[in-house]
Amino acid sequence: DQQVKQNSPSLSVQEGRISILNCDYTNSMFDYFLWYKKYPAEGPTFLISISSIKDKNEDGRFTVFLNKSAKHLSLHIVPSQPGDSAVYFCAASATGSNYQLIWGAGTKLIIKP
Amino acid sequence: GAVVSQHPSWVICKSGTSVKIECRSLDFQATTMFWYRQFPKQSLMLMATSNEGSKATYEQGVEKDKFLINHASLTLSTLTVTSAHPEDSSFYICSAQTGWETDTQYFGPGTRLTVL
């Protein structure tokens, strides 16, 4: 049972445009969500997170939106840059779970010049 | 800040030998460290959680006698793959949590293990 789902295995976006990566979850106990970026043969890099008490968190070009009623979050990258090409993972955790992260399958983002 | 290193970055070994992978938090003390495994084109799979000074908690399906984890200090955790077999070939990644930012994990660069 996949508790965190990233339904788009890949996404192609023109450089300079907005990239929107989506993530859905099923476990209502999740109260903290994170986005990581990963290049091949490297460990994931933390990008941005959001607590369930918020619906938006912004950090530079990255904004995460959380819609609790829909159990959906999205990562917006604007403007998209060539260096943003990577696999993006959505992860979630629940208080009391020893902060273990439940991962989505990842979305490969390709920024076209 | 929050830098995690792993050593070695890649290792090739013969079937039946044991391999140790180190994970270090360089500029913070990690109360909890996690070990993940990633198969090609798949998401990260949590293998075990370790807290300093206590036994690791393994995920279902992970053989604790095969994947020995030792969290000897607040800055070092080791994963030993014992009696490695070709099916153990994978990308192993560790992560660490700081004591004050407990929901965010900082990842090491990963170790590519190839068992011949």
Interface residues (C-beta under 8 A of the other chain):
Chain A: Y32 L34 Y36 A41 E42 G43 P44 T45 F46 S49 F89 S93 N98 Y99 Q100 L101 W103 G104 A105 G106
Chain B: V4 Q6 T32 F34 Q42 S43 L44 L46 T49 T57 F91 I93 C94 S95 Q97 T102 D103 T104 Q105 Y106 F107 G108 P109 G110 R112
